[in-house]
Amino acid sequence: MTAHDALMTDLAVTVSYWLLLIGMACCFWRMVRGPSLADRIVAIDMLTVLMVAFAGVYVIATGEAAFLDAAIVLALTGFIGTVALARYKERLLRQEPATDGPRDRTRAP
């Protein structure tokens, strides 16, 4: 790698860090101020995606591949959390009690 390539990589990593931090700040703001629960769920999901991207940029900057494993775990955890929150919101909209048993199929939805 030439000195020019290293300089361009450093510049790209620095710009990426700043853009990701700005995006995280905007998502955090939406998570705090969001007018609805759906806005907050989407903001949490986007914040998780940005944290995974931050870990990816860190791997590019340092070459430490161990952070890729952390990014994969964070992505899976974020996905499961988003699905759980969406299901919680769905139950709130239908005003169903949160039971673990099977639903009674004889009732109308």
Sequence and secondary structure as in RCSB ss.txt:
>XXXX:A:sequence
MTAHDALMTDLAVTVSYWLLLIGMACCFWRMVRGPSLADRIVAIDMLTVLMVAFAGVYVIATGEAAFLDAAIVLA
LTGFIGTVALARYKERLLRQEPATDGPRDRTRAP
>XXXX:A:secstr
  HHHHHHHHHHHHHHHHHHHHHHHHHHHHHHH SSHHHHHHHHHHHHHHHHHHHHHHHHHH  THHHHHHHHHH
HHHHHHHHHHHHHHHHHHHT    SS   TTS  
